[in-house]
């Protein structure tokens, strides 16, 4: 193995932590918008009230999962056909 694989640079370590942090923040934000905000009592804050009244994101993920399953199946099928062609 090369030493660059064993000892990542500070820049690659920064970008790794950046993407993990950004993904975690987006996940928590989506979880709040889709689930937690619906369980809270009505709010006087305009942004939270708007998020509570919106139902788009509550239906987005459950309706996207079947499409992801079909896409993953076709990806697997095309890789098998390519490998054995």
N, C-alpha and C positions, 0 to 999 in steps of 0.2 A: 504494500500500500504506500501511496505517497504521503508525505508528511502533511500536505495541505488537507487531506481527508481526515487525518487524525487530530489536527489542531486547527479548527476553523478560525478565520480572521475575525477581527472585531466588527468589521462591516457586515459580514454574513450573520454573525451572532445578533447584531442589532436588528437586521431585517427579519430574522427568525422571531425574535421577541416582539417586534412590531406587528407582524402578521398574526401571531398568536393573541396578542393583546387586542388588536382590532377585531378579530373574529369573536373573541369573548365579549367585547363590548356590543357588537352587533347582535350576538345571540341573546344577551341579557335584555337589550332594547326590544328585540322582537318578542321575547318571552313576556315582557311587560305589556307590549301593545296587544298581543294576541290572547293572553290568559289572565295575567294579574290585574290589568286595568278593568276587566269585566267583573272581577270579584270585589273591587273596592266600591264604597258608596259614592254617589255622584259628587263631583268636585266643582268648586267655583273657579278654579284655574282654567283658563281658556284652552291651553294645549292639552292638558289631561282630560278635560271634558270632550274635546274633539277626538282624542284617541279612544275614549270610552264609547263614544257613539259610532265609531267606525267598525264595520264588521268584515272589511275586505281581507285583512291579514288572518283573521280567524279561519277563513275558508281557503286561503291560499295554499298553505302547506298540505292539508289533507287532500286537496284536489290535485296537487302537484305530485304526490307520491305515486299514483298509478302511472303517470307519464314517465317518471324516473325509472320505475320497474321495467316498463316496455323499452326504454332507451338502453338500459343496462343489458337487457336480454338481447337486443339487436346488436349491441356492441360485442357481446360475447359470441354471438352467432357469426358475425362478420370476421372476427379474429379466428374462429375455428375454421371457417371456409378459406381464409387467407393462408392459414398454417398448413392445411391439407390439400391445397390446390397445386 
